[in-house]
Amino acid sequence: MTTADGLATPETLLLPGVLDAGQAAATVRSILAEQRPDGAIPWFTGGHLDPWDHTEAAMALDAAGERAAAEAAYRWLADRQNPDGSWYAGYFGDGAELVSNPAKETNFCAYVAVGVWHHHLSTGDDAFLERMWPVVRRALDFTVGLQLPGGPIAWRLDEDGSAVQEALLTGSSSILHALRCGLAIAEHLEEPQPDWELATGRLRHAVAHHPERFLDKDRYSMDWYYPVLGSALRGPAAHARLAAGWERFVVPELGVRCVSDRPWVTGGESAELALALWAVGESDRAVEILRWIQHLRHEDGSYWTGYVFEDDARWPVERTTWTAGALLLAVAALGGDPATVAVFGADQLPVGLTPEGCC
């Protein structure tokens, strides 16, 4: 379907009560409007960029059929990868050339594998996959090199190069998803990665069965749903986890709290929860969540980051590309976009190997 201004809108981005063709096109335009000529996708005009949210927005562009813009985003990552396979946690400036956060966060670095596999599934472009394979390999080697005893991944390297000997459940869940996508790339290219297979199995076991091995961030909604979104939990265990946190985090008609003890709902967390619900077969609930957060929609198609409902106030006062990106990906999954379904459904992604007597 093509809008009046000529932007084609895939049928998979149409969802009654959430996005019609014009609304979907406007949301896609809101991301494209922020993308810089070199491919960088900052949070918002004048804002900083981090590699994870940059990749999330690039995947949303692919789900919208904006292949060239998405590929430009991956070129930006390839051009700025550090020699050790990492990226910095934050970049700033017109060309996103200034480092605003010199730490290296492992889940930020690993997520390129999810985006690259999604782009390949969207385009069938083997040449792109071969070009990006060294980037993905270095990024996942860097990440796997920071695996801790018991399976979790250390969540960052500080500026001095020392690894924090602690792990985050949300970050490790995202890394699990990235490793599974990385293994899918390796399998497609016939480039076996036995170290990744073992790391994936150990990490999956830790996320699914050993929450005590991670820092206690229980008040954050991401720690609630990310073991499902990151594919560590499926079936009854996933349904039980989502049910257990529902009353703590979900605010009917408004969305999902960022933290359980604050009157603040956020669009990104709400859209990600919708994606997790879809992944385990709870599509009706997913659609309901996405309809609720339309109060965050701006007239230009972008989305406010969050809303403090006790104060009836937008906060922070920003409309972020990654919030729009998460919503578009959730809608695309519900709409049956093949690449998004394959990546976030995760049914066909390699599961890795769990050594006997592991962990």
Buried (B, 14 or more C-beta within 10 A) or exposed (E): BEBEEEBEBBEBBBBEEBBBBBBBBBBBBBBBEBBBEBBBBBBBEEBBBBBBBBBBBBBBBBBBBBBEBBBBBBBBBBEBBEEBBBBBBBBBBEEBEEBBBEBBBBBBBBBBBBBBBBBBBBBEBEEBBEBBBEBBBBBBBBBBBBBBEBBBBBBBBEEEEEBBEEBBBBBBBBBBBBBBBBBBBBEBBEEEBEEBBBBBBBBBBBBBBBEEBBBEBBBBBBBBBBBBBBBBBBEEBBBEBBEEBEEBBBBEEBBBBBBBEEEBBBBBBBBBBBBBBBBBEBBEBBBBBBBBBBBBBBEEBBBBBBBBBEEEEBEEEBBBBBBBBBBBBBBBBBBEBEBBBBBBBBEEBBBBBBEEEEB
